[in-house]
Amino acid sequence: LSTFNQIDKRKQKRIISAALTEFANNGYHGTSINNIAKKVGISKASIFTYFSDKESLFLYVFQHCLEMVKDYLTQVMEETKEDDFFTQIEKSLLAGVKFIKQNPRVFRLYLRIHFDQGPKSRRTAIKSIRRYSVKYLTGLMENAKNRGELSKKLDVSKAAFVLDSVLERFLQAYGVEYLDAGLGIFKADENQVGSWAKAVVKMLRQGMEGA
């Protein structure tokens, strides 16, 4: 990887972009290093100069995407720091939908990682996603408890699990038709998504304020 980090930044971006498209569209096992090399305009051997094998390239692309998500959520957290907890959750949910719209390849890769058979490192990737999501939600809840918006008795770890599950499932239903269950969330327009987000957060509020 040290060799890859030393090459021209524009070339790095072209390789990452081509690899992301391949992994997102074809899955790990269906991805061809030859196709990636052709899209970039370099030889297959050049790819293996930078990455020891296909799995190391996959992990690099995944980590790149995870950093994109982290940067995005850091921005959301900064923009909502003056809001109450449940407004933050609602805006986080809407921000997730916006991210999917703006970064469809990243979302497709996320789905591939979760639902396709991949390399052994797939488990590590899934664990990284879930850990970061729980960390993000835990931080919001701890701050809300300190502000007196949530009960001091609230079990934050269990609440983080519930929130993570609900938010993830909502985003999956928005992005994947067969995960929508006929509820009308899939590719819903802005008003419909906003209405759903408010309804989901209202139910979460009722449950958490009574905890």
Secondary structure, 3 states (H helix, E strand, C coil): CHHHHHCCHHHHHHHHHHHHHHHHHHHHHHCCHHHHHHHHCCCHHHHHHHCCCHHHHHHHHHHHHHHHHHHHHHHHHHHCCCCCHHHHHHHHHHHHHHHHHHCHHHHHHHHHHHHCCCCCHHHHHHHHHHHHHHHHHHHHHHHHHHCCCCCCCCCHHHHHHHHHHHHHHHHHHHHCHHHCCCCCCCCCCHHHHHHHHHHHHHHHHHHHHCC
